[in-house]
Amino acid sequence: MTLEELEQLLVRLRLIEHEQIEDFRSRLPSGDDCTGDLLRALESRHLLTPYQVSKLQKGEADALVLGDFKLLYRNASGSFARVFRGASLTDGRMLGLKVLRQRWAVNPRIVRLFHREADLGKKLLHDKIVPIYDVASQGDYHYFTMEFVEGGNLRDFLNIRKKLSAIEATRCLIDMADGLDYAARMGVTHRDLKLTNVLMSTRGVCKLVDFGLAGDEVMNSEAGGDSLQRALEYATLERGTSAPPNDPRSDLYFLGGVYYELLTGAPPYPRTHSREERKQFSRYSSIRPIRNVDPNVPKGVVEMVERLMKIHPDQRYQSAAAVHADATALLADLEGNGRSAQAAPDESRNGRQSLPTVLCIEHRLKQQDIIRDYLSKRGFRVLLFNDVRRALSRLQTDPPDCVVLIGDSIGEEIVDVYDQIRELNAERFVNIAVLAERQAGLRSQLEQSSTSRVLVQPITLRELRREIHVLFQWQLKAHKEEGVKAEGPGRGSAPKE
């Protein structure tokens, strides 16, 4: 397309304001590839994401905006649907969009099931279940919006952590059982419980997602007699044990499988994409005992796993409510006796917030991923905010242990933001401003203290982490000098350097 056509498209889609286009157009170099120059310039200033630029270059812009929501990047992809991180064009809030793949849009039965999933999810209002807001269609595109959980699914989490302590895994079990219990009381079973269908928020809360539909593999092949509403693993387990179809106790077996993998880092049965292998009952009836995988798993935890994964449903837990009650008692025992063999660094006594939390204001997606990955692997919980106002609001209602301001992302208003954060602080958390090289002259305007630091690029993430540790130590020392009984910054202690 021509440069003028591209500009009109961007404005029509509400991806870019007309005034922003005019500003960039005046600075474009002369040449034949003006459209490419404009897209690269907009991406470099983070006004367009790489996903959006790629779609525009391919001439696939029709699905970049659905209703009043723009798609920023793809989060997950299956053969049935794709999940995107999106933003509202009216108020800027982040949310998730699940979009039915185009090849299913011509199948009325699949479209009905997709809308059924959304309508079902809208009725499930519980803090351990990802809420669904609206379902709609635009041309051939069918989609629904839901909460965007900043964090990732449990498989992503395990890829970083490898395995969890017994305490952490049991907290996850309690959250999942809580969500399943509520859904069962609403007359709903999950039917596809697995690591990727449980999201872990940055606050350490597990939330169930994708209720009401079978797995993608069943969608791919309607042959073989398996109902579309029954995930293949569930159908195999129930057929092999003569359990009634849609048995709520089937969810508990696969809940046990998730718990098993969180504890050991290994699945209870081999992963496979083969439908034939997944239809073999022996795959589920002959799992490797958890103590053979990790002999250090506490006895009470072993008993919980074994009862959840009893092959005969009558020997299994009979309800998610019973699982929740026993898991809660088990957690109290684990925390009281310190029996976790793989406990996270400096486990807190104050509930799930056992890791120190770092809140970072950085809107560039690539840098977000780098910061999240680096700090998460080193024992921190990481909260990432694109918007300064949302971050300041969070600081007032639920302050973290450390705030990091990235000057390259915030721009010239970093001085005002830094001052506002210092006023909010009142020694509740430590904060660090990382100025870009071009902002070095602003350093003299930023007041430093025992809980506030100003760094100037270039610095490494290791140097940033070391500075966080130094500030934590200063804060801890100040608390002790004041006679305050402190076990570390905020709700958790810093990981050891």
C-alpha positions in Angstrom: 0.0 0.0 0.0 1.0 3.6 -0.4 2.2 5.7 2.6 -1.1 7.6 2.5 -3.1 4.4 2.5 -1.1 3.1 5.5 -1.7 6.2 7.4 -5.4 6.1 6.8 -5.5 2.5 7.8 -3.7 3.1 11.1 -6.0 6.0 12.0 -9.1 4.0 11.0 -8.1 1.1 13.1 -7.4 3.5 16.0 -3.9 2.1 16.4 -2.3 5.6 16.0 -3.7 9.1 16.4 -3.6 11.4 13.3 -1.4 13.9 15.1 1.2 11.1 15.8 1.2 10.2 12.2 1.9 13.8 11.2 4.7 14.1 13.6 6.5 11.0 12.3 5.8 11.7 8.6 7.8 15.0 8.8 10.8 13.0 10.0 10.7 10.2 7.5 13.7 9.8 5.2 13.1 10.0 1.4 13.1 6.8 -0.5 10.8 4.2 -2.0 10.1 2.3 1.2 8.4 5.0 3.2 5.8 2.7 4.5 8.5 0.4 5.9 10.3 3.4 7.4 7.1 4.6 9.1 6.3 1.1 10.6 9.8 0.8 11.9 9.7 4.2 13.4 6.4 3.6 15.1 7.7 0.2 16.4 10.9 1.8 17.7 8.8 4.3 19.7 6.6 1.5 21.0 3.5 2.9 19.4 3.1 -0.4 17.5 4.2 -3.9 18.7 6.2 -6.3 16.6 3.1 -8.4 16.2 1.1 -5.5 14.9 3.9 -4.5 12.5 4.2 -8.0 11.2 0.4 -8.3 10.5 0.4 -4.9 8.7 3.4 -5.9 6.5 1.5 -9.1 5.5 -1.7 -7.2 4.7 -3.5 -8.9 7.6 -4.7 -5.9 9.5 -8.4 -6.8 9.6 -8.0 -8.8 12.9 -5.7 -6.3 14.7 -8.7 -4.6 16.2 -11.8 -6.6 17.4 -14.6 -4.4 18.7 -13.1 -1.9 21.0 -9.9 -3.9 21.6 -6.6 -3.9 19.9 -4.4 -7.0 19.8 -0.9 -6.4 21.1 0.8 -9.8 20.8 0.0 -13.5 20.8 0.2 -15.2 24.2 -0.7 -18.8 23.3 -1.8 -20.8 20.3 -3.6 -24.1 19.9 -5.3 -25.8 17.0 -8.7 -24.6 18.3 -8.1 -21.0 19.3 -5.5 -18.4 20.0 -5.1 -16.2 23.0 -3.8 -12.6 22.7 -2.8 -9.9 25.1 -5.0 -6.9 24.2 -5.8 -3.4 25.3 -9.1 -1.5 25.4 -9.2 1.4 23.0 -11.6 3.2 25.4 -9.7 3.1 28.7 -6.4 1.4 28.0 -6.8 -1.5 30.4 -5.1 -4.7 29.6 -7.1 -7.9 29.0 -6.9 -11.2 27.3 -8.8 -12.1 24.0 -9.4 -15.6 23.0 -10.1 -15.8 19.2 -11.5 -18.8 17.4 -9.2 -19.9 14.6 -10.5 -19.1 11.1 -10.7 -22.7 10.0 -13.4 -23.4 12.6 -15.4 -20.2 11.9 -17.2 -22.0 9.1 -18.3 -24.9 11.3 -21.6 -23.9 13.1 -21.2 -26.6 15.7 -17.7 -25.4 16.7 -18.9 -21.7 16.8 -21.7 -22.7 19.1 -19.4 -24.5 21.4 -17.0 -21.5 21.4 -19.8 -19.2 22.4 -21.0 -21.8 25.0 -17.6 -21.7 26.6 -17.7 -17.9 26.9 -21.3 -17.9 28.2 -20.4 -20.6 30.7 -17.3 -18.7 31.9 -19.3 -15.5 32.4 -21.3 -17.3 35.1 -18.2 -18.4 37.0 -17.4 -15.5 39.3 -14.7 -16.6 41.7 -11.2 -15.3 42.5 -9.6 -18.7 41.6 -11.2 -18.7 38.1 -10.2 -16.3 35.3 -13.3 -14.2 34.6 -14.8 -13.9 31.1 -16.3 -10.5 30.3 -17.9 -10.4 26.9 -18.3 -12.6 23.9 -18.8 -11.2 20.4 -18.1 -11.6 16.7 -16.8 -9.3 14.0 -17.2 -10.6 10.5 -15.7 -14.1 10.5 -13.9 -13.6 13.8 -15.4 -14.9 17.0 -13.8 -13.9 20.2 -14.3 -13.2 23.9 -12.5 -11.0 26.4 -11.2 -12.1 29.8 -9.0 -11.0 32.6 -5.3 -10.8 31.5 -3.3 -12.6 34.3 0.1 -11.0 34.4 2.4 -14.0 35.0 1.9 -17.1 32.9 0.6 -20.6 33.1 2.0 -23.3 35.4 4.0 -24.9 32.7 5.8 -21.6 32.0 6.3 -21.2 35.8 7.9 -24.7 36.0 10.1 -24.1 33.1 11.7 -21.4 35.2 11.5 -23.0 38.7 11.9 -26.6 37.6 9.9 -27.8 40.6 8.2 -26.2 43.6 8.6 -26.8 47.3 5.9 -28.9 49.0 4.6 -25.7 50.6 4.3 -23.8 47.4 2.8 -26.7 45.5 0.2 -27.3 48.2 -0.8 -23.6 48.1 -1.4 -24.1 44.4 -3.4 -27.2 45.1 -5.6 -25.3 47.6 -6.2 -22.6 45.0 -7.1 -25.0 42.3 -9.4 -27.1 44.6 -11.1 -23.9 45.7 -11.9 -23.0 42.0 -13.1 -26.6 41.2 -15.3 -26.7 44.3 -17.0 -23.4 43.3 -17.5 -24.6 39.7 -18.9 -28.0 40.9 -21.4 -26.1 43.1 -22.4 -24.2 39.9 -22.9 -27.6 38.1 -19.7 -27.2 36.0 -16.7 -29.6 35.6 -13.5 -28.5 34.0 -12.8 -31.5 31.7 -9.4 -30.4 30.6 -7.3 -29.7 33.7 -3.6 -29.5 33.0 -0.6 -27.2 33.7 -1.3 -24.9 30.8 -4.9 -24.3 31.9 -3.9 -23.0 35.3 -2.5 -19.4 35.4 -0.1 -18.2 38.1 -0.5 -14.5 38.8 2.4 -12.4 39.9 0.9 -12.4 43.4 1.3 -16.2 43.5 -2.4 -17.0 43.1 -3.5 -19.9 40.8 -6.5 -19.3 38.6 -8.3 -21.9 36.4 -9.0 -21.1 32.8 -10.7 -22.8 29.8 -13.8 -24.4 31.3 -16.4 -26.2 29.4 -14.6 -27.4 26.2 -12.6 -30.5 25.3 -8.9 -30.3 24.4 -7.7 -29.2 21.0 -6.9 -32.8 19.9 -10.5 -33.7 20.1 -11.5 -30.6 18.1 -9.1 -31.8 15.4 -10.8 -35.1 14.9 -14.5 -35.6 15.6 -14.3 -39.2 14.6 -13.8 -42.1 17.0 -17.0 -41.6 19.1 -15.5 -39.2 21.6 -17.9 -36.4 22.4 -16.6 -32.9 21.7 -17.3 -32.0 25.3 -15.0 -34.7 26.7 -11.3 -34.3 26.7 -9.6 -37.5 25.4 -7.7 -38.2 28.7 -11.0 -37.9 30.6 -12.8 -40.2 28.2 -10.1 -42.8 28.5 -10.0 -42.7 32.3 -13.7 -42.9 32.7 -14.2 -45.7 30.1 -11.4 -47.7 31.8 -13.0 -47.4 35.3 -16.7 -47.6 34.2 -17.1 -44.1 35.7 -20.2 -42.1 34.7 -19.6 -39.6 31.8 -18.6 -36.2 33.0 -17.8 -37.5 36.5 -16.6 -34.6 38.7 -14.1 -36.9 40.3 -12.2 -37.1 37.0 -11.1 -33.5 37.5 -9.6 -34.6 40.9 -7.5 -37.3 39.2 -6.0 -34.7 36.8 -5.7 -32.2 39.7 -3.5 -34.8 41.3 -1.4 -35.0 38.1 -0.8 -31.3 38.2 0.2 -31.5 41.9 2.5 -34.4 41.1 4.3 -32.4 38.4 4.6 -29.3 40.5 6.3 -31.3 43.3 8.7 -33.3 41.1 9.1 -31.3 37.8 8.2 -34.5 36.0 4.7 -35.5 34.6 3.1 -38.6 36.2 2.7 -40.1 32.7 4.6 -39.3 29.5 3.5 -36.4 27.4 2.4 -37.3 23.9 0.4 -35.8 21.0 -0.5 -39.2 19.8 -4.3 -39.9 20.1 -3.7 -43.6 20.2 -1.3 -43.4 23.1 -3.6 -41.1 25.0 -6.4 -43.6 24.5 -4.4 -46.3 26.3 -5.8 -46.9 29.8 -2.5 -48.2 31.1 -1.0 -44.8 30.6 -3.1 -43.6 33.6 -3.3 -46.8 35.7 0.4 -47.4 35.8 2.0 -44.1 36.9 5.4 -44.0 38.5 5.1 -43.6 42.4 6.0 -40.1 43.3 8.6 -41.2 45.9 10.5 -43.0 43.1 10.8 -39.7 41.3 11.7 -37.7 44.5 12.3 -39.6 47.7 12.2 -36.3 49.7 8.5 -35.5 49.1 7.0 -35.4 52.6 4.8 -38.3 53.7 1.6 -36.3 54.0 2.1 -34.9 50.5 2.7 -38.4 49.1 -0.6 -39.6 50.6 -2.4 -36.6 49.2 -1.1 -37.3 45.7 -1.8 -41.0 45.9 -5.4 -40.5 47.0 -6.1 -37.9 44.3 -4.7 -40.3 41.6 -6.4 -43.5 42.7 -7.4 -45.1 39.5 -10.8 -46.2 40.8 -13.0 -43.2 41.3 -14.6 -44.6 44.5 -11.2 -44.7 46.2 -10.4 -41.2 45.1 -11.4 -38.0 46.9 -15.1 -37.6 46.3 -15.2 -33.8 46.0 -13.0 -30.8 45.5 -14.3 -29.5 48.9 -12.7 -32.5 50.6 -9.5 -31.9 48.8 -9.5 -28.3 49.8 -10.0 -29.1 53.5 -7.3 -31.8 53.6 -4.8 -29.7 51.6 -5.4 -26.7 54.0 -4.6 -28.9 57.0 -1.6 -30.4 55.2 -0.3 -26.9 54.5 -0.6 -25.9 58.1 1.4 -29.0 59.1 4.1 -28.3 56.5 4.5 -24.7 57.6 4.4 -25.6 61.3 7.0 -28.3 61.1 9.2 -27.0 58.3 9.0 -30.3 56.5 9.5 -28.8 53.0 12.7 -30.3 51.5 12.8 -27.9 48.6 11.6 -24.7 50.3 11.9 -21.4 48.4 14.6 -19.0 49.8 13.6 -17.4 53.1 10.1 -18.8 53.2 7.8 -16.2 54.9 5.4 -17.0 57.7 3.0 -14.5 56.4 1.1 -16.6 53.8 1.8 -16.9 50.1 3.8 -13.8 49.7 7.0 -15.5 50.5 9.2 -13.9 47.9 10.2 -10.3 47.7 8.3 -8.4 45.1 9.8 -6.0 42.6 7.5 -3.7 40.8 9.0 -2.3 37.5 7.6 0.4 35.3 8.7 -0.6 31.8 6.3 -0.7 28.7 8.6 -2.3 26.1 7.6 -5.9 25.8 11.0 -7.4 25.0 12.6 -5.6 28.0 9.7 -6.8 30.2 10.4 -10.4 29.3 14.1 -10.0 30.0 13.6 -8.4 33.4 10.9 -10.9 34.4 12.9 -13.9 33.4 16.1 -12.7 35.1 14.6 -11.6 38.4 12.2 -14.6 38.6 15.0 -17.1 38.3 16.7 -15.4 41.2 14.0 -15.6 43.7 11.9 -12.5 43.1 8.2 -12.0 42.3 8.1 -9.5 39.4 5.2 -7.0 38.7 5.5 -5.2 35.4 3.5 -2.1 34.6 3.2 -0.2 31.3 1.3 2.7 32.8 2.7 5.0 35.5 -0.7 5.9 36.9 -1.7 2.3 37.4 1.7 1.6 39.1 1.2 4.5 41.5 -2.3 3.3 42.3 -0.9 -0.1 43.0 1.8 1.4 45.3 -0.9 3.0 47.5 -3.1 -0.1 47.8 -0.6 -2.9 47.9 3.0 -1.8 48.0 5.8 -4.1 46.8 9.2 -4.5 48.4 11.1 -2.6 45.6 10.2 -0.3 42.8 12.4 0.1 39.7 11.8 3.0 37.3 13.3 2.5 33.8 14.1 5.9 32.4 14.2 4.8 28.7 10.5 3.8 29.1 9.2 6.6 31.3 10.9 9.5 29.6 11.3 13.0 30.9 8.6 12.7 33.5 10.8 10.3 35.5 11.8 13.1 37.9 8.1 13.7 38.9 7.4 10.0 39.1 10.5 9.4 41.3 9.5 12.2 43.6 5.9 10.9 43.9 7.2 7.5 44.8 9.5 8.8 47.4 6.6 10.7 49.0 4.5 7.5 49.0 7.3 5.4 50.3 7.4 6.2 54.0 10.1 3.5 54.4 7.7 0.8 53.2 9.7 -0.2 50.2 13.0 0.7 48.4 13.1 2.3 45.0 15.6 2.6 42.2 15.6 4.9 39.1 17.6 3.6 36.2 18.3 6.6 33.9 19.1 6.4 30.2 22.5 7.8 29.2 20.8 10.8 27.7 19.1 11.5 31.0 22.3 11.5 33.1 21.9 15.3 33.6 18.7 14.6 35.6 20.6 12.7 38.3 21.2 15.8 40.3 17.5 16.5 40.5 16.8 13.1 42.1 17.3 12.9 45.9 18.9 9.7 47.1 18.6 8.1 50.5 19.1 4.8 52.3 16.0 3.5 50.5 16.3 5.3 47.2 19.0 5.0 44.5 19.7 6.5 41.1 21.6 4.5 38.5 22.7 5.6 35.0 23.0 3.3 32.0 24.9 1.3 30.9 24.4 -1.1 33.8 23.8 -4.9 33.8 20.9 -6.7 35.4 23.3 -8.3 37.8 24.4 -4.8 39.0 20.7 -3.8 39.4 20.0 -6.9 41.5 23.1 -6.2 43.6 21.8 -2.6 44.3 18.4 -4.0 45.3 20.2 -6.3 47.8 22.2 -3.3 49.2 19.0 -1.3 49.7 17.3 -4.2 51.4 20.2 -4.6 53.8 20.1 -0.8 54.6 16.4 -1.1 55.3 16.8 -4.1 57.5 19.5 -2.4 59.5 17.3 0.7 60.0 14.5 -1.5 61.2 16.7 -3.2 63.7 18.2 0.1 65.0 14.6 1.3 65.6 13.9 -1.9 67.5 11.5 -3.2 64.9 11.4 -6.9 64.7 12.1 -7.4 61.0 12.7 -10.5 58.9 13.5 -8.7 55.6 11.9 -6.2 53.4 8.1 -6.1 53.2 6.4 -9.4 53.3 9.4 -11.5 52.2 13.1 -11.6 52.6 15.6 -11.0 49.8 17.1 -14.0 48.2 20.7 -14.5 49.2 23.3 -12.8 46.8 
